Amino acid sequence: MQGANTNDLSKYYSKFDIGIAIAADLKINRYFSLEARYDYGLKNIANTTLIDYSGNLLDRVVEGNNRIIAIGISYYFIRGER
């Protein structure tokens, strides 16, 4: 549909990134462990010009990097002793 309003912003950002990841895993006991991970994106993924509905220039975004923190808990299903 031509002229339809969409929320697809993928055209304003790079589809590829490269980064550094640091992770740690702590085994608490036989069944549980805690995990933490931090990812730091090295590539600038944003490079766009922001305009309003009238076409006036609002700002130029030329930097933006991925930063991710993930924390998890794992449970291990262990069969009975043989």
C-alpha positions as MATLAB code, in Angstrom:
seq = 'MQGANTNDLSKYYSKFDIGIAIAADLKINRYFSLEARYDYGLKNIANTTLIDYSGNLLDRVVEGNNRIIAIGISYYFIRGER';
ca = [
       0.000    0.000    0.000;
       1.554    3.253   -1.074;
       1.642    6.015    1.536;
       0.881    3.643    4.408;
       2.371    4.584    7.761;
       4.720    1.856    9.014;
       6.957    1.566   12.032;
       9.790   -0.245   10.220;
      12.974    1.546   11.281;
      15.414   -1.051    9.938;
      16.356    1.157    6.979;
      17.953    3.647    9.394;
      20.353    1.167   10.976;
      23.137   -1.108    9.831;
      22.173   -4.759    9.587;
      25.651   -5.973   10.611;
      27.629   -5.426   13.800;
      30.836   -6.781   15.259;
      31.633   -6.733   18.944;
      33.355   -8.083   22.002;
      31.646  -10.398   24.485;
      32.623  -11.149   28.068;
      30.827  -13.928   29.923;
      30.997  -15.685   33.276;
      29.314  -18.799   34.612;
      29.106  -19.767   38.284;
      27.985  -23.284   39.121;
      26.175  -23.065   42.467;
      25.523  -26.764   42.951;
      24.666  -29.868   40.938;
      21.404  -28.382   39.684;
      21.820  -24.605   39.376;
      24.214  -22.129   37.818;
      24.225  -18.352   37.312;
      25.375  -16.741   34.096;
      26.225  -13.184   33.138;
      27.218  -11.783   29.747;
      28.134   -8.339   28.446;
      28.346   -7.565   24.727;
      29.931   -4.364   23.439;
      29.291   -3.473   19.796;
      32.313   -1.999   18.040;
      30.557   -0.817   14.897;
      28.497    2.343   14.601;
      25.042    1.081   13.635;
      23.109    4.372   13.396;
      23.595    6.920   10.647;
      20.485    8.824    9.714;
      18.956   12.267    9.407;
      15.880   12.971   11.520;
      13.200   15.158    9.954;
       9.721   16.125   11.093;
       6.495   15.629    9.129;
       6.985   18.996    7.407;
      10.438   18.016    6.156;
      12.394   20.225    8.559;
      15.760   18.936    9.744;
      15.623   17.981   13.426;
      18.972   16.302   14.014;
      21.603   14.081   12.475;
      22.251   10.834   14.344;
      25.678    9.539   13.443;
      26.521    7.279   16.332;
      24.931    4.407   18.125;
      26.395    1.158   19.319;
      24.943   -2.043   20.713;
      25.359   -2.709   24.422;
      23.808   -5.829   25.921;
      23.755   -7.198   29.463;
      22.249  -10.660   29.929;
      21.806  -12.479   33.224;
      20.511  -16.015   33.483;
      19.844  -18.914   35.805;
      20.215  -22.483   34.566;
      18.623  -25.597   35.986;
      20.082  -28.961   35.036;
      17.787  -31.983   34.771;
      19.846  -34.856   36.122;
      18.777  -38.481   36.072;
      18.965  -40.538   39.251;
      22.221  -42.187   40.286;
      22.958  -45.563   38.702;
];
